Amino acid sequence: MFFGIPDFWIALVYLLCIGSTILCVVYGLVNWNKGMDKEDEEISEAQTWAEEERHVEEKL
């Protein structure tokens, strides 16, 4: 009997659920703000594209 659960497989499922939750939280904390470096570059590219689009529309 493991934590009051008579079946080993049910206890294993509970432990694996808790373990996967912990791993997901750790993964989220490690990768919290990754990709923020590219955000400024993407914003400037979008602004450049919008300016070029305005110039093309003005010429039409």
NUTORVO-470359 format. One record per atom (N, C-alpha, C): x, y, z; residue in one letter. Coordinates in steps of 0.02 Angstrom, whole numbers, padded with zeros to 5 digits, always signed. Layout:
BEGIN
XYZA;...
***
This chain:
BEGIN
+00042-00058+00000M;+00000+00000+00000M;+00045+00062+00000M;+00036+00105-00050F;+00079+00163-00061F;+00036+00226-00055F;+00047+00267-00004F;+00006+00327+00010F;-00068+00310+00018F;-00082+00251+00043G;-00152+00230+00053G;-00184+00206-00011G;-00146+00198-00064I;-00173+00173-00128I;-00151+00101-00135I;-00200+00055-00138P;-00182-00016-00138P;-00149-00041-00202P;-00162-00009-00259D;-00136-00033-00323D;-00073+00006-00342D;-00020-00030-00358F;+00044+00002-00376F;+00037+00046-00438F;-00001+00023-00488W;-00006+00060-00551W;-00043+00126-00542W;-00093+00128-00499I;-00128+00190-00486I;-00082+00239-00450I;-00043+00214-00403A;+00005+00257-00368A;+00057+00283-00416A;+00079+00241-00463L;+00127+00263-00513L;+00099+00318-00557L;+00035+00311-00576V;+00003+00363-00617V;+00002+00429-00580V;-00016+00428-00516Y;-00017+00490-00477Y;+00053+00521-00474Y;+00103+00480-00461L;+00171+00506-00457L;+00195+00535-00524L;+00178+00501-00578L;+00197+00526-00644L;+00161+00592-00661L;+00099+00599-00640C;+00063+00662-00651C;+00096+00719-00613C;+00113+00706-00551I;+00147+00758-00511I;+00215+00774-00540I;+00252+00722-00561G;+00317+00733-00591G;+00314+00772-00656G;+00264+00757-00698S;+00258+00793-00761S;+00238+00866-00749S;+00197+00877-00698T;+00179+00946-00680T;+00240+00986-00659T;+00281+00956-00618I;+00343+00989-00595I;+00389+01004-00654I;+00396+00956-00699L;+00439+00967-00758L;+00411+01022-00802L;+00346+01025-00811C;+00316+01078-00852C;+00327+01147-00821C;+00320+01151-00756V;+00331+01215-00722V;+00403+01237-00729V;+00450+01191-00719V;+00521+01208-00726V;+00537+01229-00797V;+00510+01193-00846Y;+00521+01211-00917Y;+00494+01281-00931Y;+00435+01297-00905G;+00406+01362-00915G;+00447+01417-00883G;+00473+01405-00824L;+00515+01455-00791L;+00580+01467-00828L;+00610+01414-00853V;+00674+01420-00889V;+00664+01458-00955V;+00609+01445-00990N;+00597+01474-01056N;+00549+01533-01054N;+00542+01566-00997W;+00490+01617-00987W;+00494+01673-01039W;+00550+01704-01048N;+00555+01762-01092N;+00601+01750-01152N;+00612+01689-01169K;+00652+01676-01229K;+00614+01698-01290K;+00649+01726-01337G;+00618+01751-01398G;+00604+01825-01394G;+00613+01856-01337M;+00602+01927-01330M;+00654+01967-01368M;+00713+01937-01380D;+00766+01971-01417D;+00744+01986-01488D;+00707+01941-01517K;+00686+01948-01586K;+00626+01994-01593K;+00592+02008-01539E;+00530+02048-01542E;+00544+02119-01568E;+00597+02151-01543D;+00613+02219-01566D;+00629+02219-01641D;+00665+02169-01663E;+00682+02164-01734E;+00619+02154-01776E;+00574+02112-01752E;+00512+02100-01789E;+00468+02162-01793E;+00468+02201-01739I;+00428+02263-01739I;+00456+02313-01788I;+00523+02319-01791S;+00553+02367-01838S;+00542+02344-01910S;+00544+02279-01922E;+00529+02253-01989E;+00457+02268-02009E;+00412+02261-01962A;+00341+02275-01977A;+00331+02349-01991A;+00365+02392-01955Q;+00359+02464-01968Q;+00387+02482-02036Q;+00443+02453-02054T;+00474+02465-02120T;+00427+02442-02175T;+00397+02383-02165W;+00350+02357-02215W;+00290+02403-02222W;+00264+02428-02166A;+00206+02473-02168A;+00223+02538-02204A;+00282+02565-02192E;+00303+02626-02227E;+00308+02615-02302E;+00338+02559-02322E;+00343+02544-02393E;+00274+02535-02424E;+00229+02505-02388E;+00161+02494-02412E;+00126+02561-02422E;+00136+02608-02376R;+00106+02675-02384R;+00133+02711-02445R;+00198+02705-02458H;+00229+02737-02516H;+00200+02707-02580H;+00191+02643-02582V;+00164+02610-02642V;+00092+02633-02653V;+00053+02637-02600E;-00017+02658-02607E;-00022+02731-02629E;+00024+02773-02606E;+00024+02844-02627E;+00039+02851-02701E;+00083+02808-02727K;+00101+02811-02798K;+00043+02789-02842K;+00000+02746-02816L;-00057+02723-02856L;-00108+02777-02857L;
***
